[in-house]
Amino acid sequence: MDKGIVLRTDPNFTFCINTQIKEQLKWLIGIGVIQPGELLPPASQLADHLKVNRNTVNLVYTQLRDEGLVSIQRGRGTEVVAGPVYDELTKKRKPMFELLERTVEEAREQGFDLYELVTASCAFVQLFNQGNVGKPRILFIECRGHDHPFYRGEVERITKAHVTSFFLEDWEQQPQKRNEALSQADAVVTTLNHAAEVKSLLTAKQIPVLTIGASADMALLLQIARLEAGSKVAFVCLGNQGGQWMAQRVKEAGIEQIESLHVGVDQPKALEAAIKKADHVYASSAVFEEVKAMAPEKVTLYPLILEKSSETLLKDLIQN
């Protein structure tokens, strides 16, 4: 990403440093300055430029990966990836860019301090955003191992609600963020993978918990069922838990002639070994581009389908 673009940080700004960096990168991706297939700067290089800790940049890149905007590959770097998350970002950011350009220009003409305007705008949205009245605020709780971008995307698509995510791995480590997220939520949505755990964690909370589930695409299952007996098949997701879930759906469909492997992209060495060993590799949408780049001839998308009962549940939520 050497296009004369300079990122900036301000320790006195309203938002924390990692949010500042992440949102600036999302702007560059959203308006097409950085395209799918292009690499973000190495974390150490960007950290030196911004005079921040390298771990801060690594955290930003990990967050962008979890959101489905980039893939992180050892030996290659952090690459912007095409897909539904990228499409949605560009769809929103391009008209937003034009709106904000006009707003900033008018603010300058009237002599407003832009930083003060941003801070005041945040408070304005909280205080006067009447357009959001009636819209539920949903907290989506999952683990990082499953294809959480798919589930969150489906919740947003069906409910058109304000959806925020919280990961179970952070439950004990980030109590303040957790409690703040819960206090602002009208409902919690989680998946069948963690329904019992989430409900037990929220026993003392007076907040409804909805459980949604997904299944594998039938055409995919038929494809796997036609593989030769003894074929080694790897199922890859964000984490090993997700890969295991994918393999289990295949087994539940009565497909037992294959030898299943499951792994997550968060285990680079295990991932490389599984891809090398496998005859066929099926990757979830969250990691498809990253895994396909490693073995184009082996990798096939493993599409998920939200269960009809879950879709009905989400529709009922916004109608009540």
Sequence and secondary structure as in RCSB ss.txt:
>XXXX:A:sequence
MDKGIVLRTDPNFTFCINTQIKEQLKWLIGIGVIQPGELLPPASQLADHLKVNRNTVNLVYTQLRDEGLVSIQRG
RGTEVVAGPVYDELTKKRKPMFELLERTVEEAREQGFDLYELVTASCAFVQLFNQGNVGKPRILFIECRGHDHPF
YRGEVERITKAHVTSFFLEDWEQQPQKRNEALSQADAVVTTLNHAAEVKSLLTAKQIPVLTIGASADMALLLQIA
RLEAGSKVAFVCLGNQGGQWMAQRVKEAGIEQIESLHVGVDQPKALEAAIKKADHVYASSAVFEEVKAMAPEKVT
LYPLILEKSSETLLKDLIQN
>XXXX:A:secstr
  SS      TTSSS HHHHHHHHHHHHHHTTSS TT B   HHHHHHHHT  HHHHHHHHHHHHHHTSEEEETT
TEEEE  SHHHHHHHHHHHHHHHHHHHHHHHHHHTT  HHHHHHHHHHHHHHH GGGTT  EEEEEE SSS HHH
HHHHHHHHH  EEEEEEGGGTTT HHHHHHHHHT SEEEEETTTHHHHHHHTTTS   EEEE EEE HHHHHHHH
TS TT EEEEEESSHHHHHHHHHHHHHTT  SSEEEEEETT HHHHHHHHHH SEEEE TTTHHHHHHH TTTEE
E  EEE HHHHHHHHHHHH 
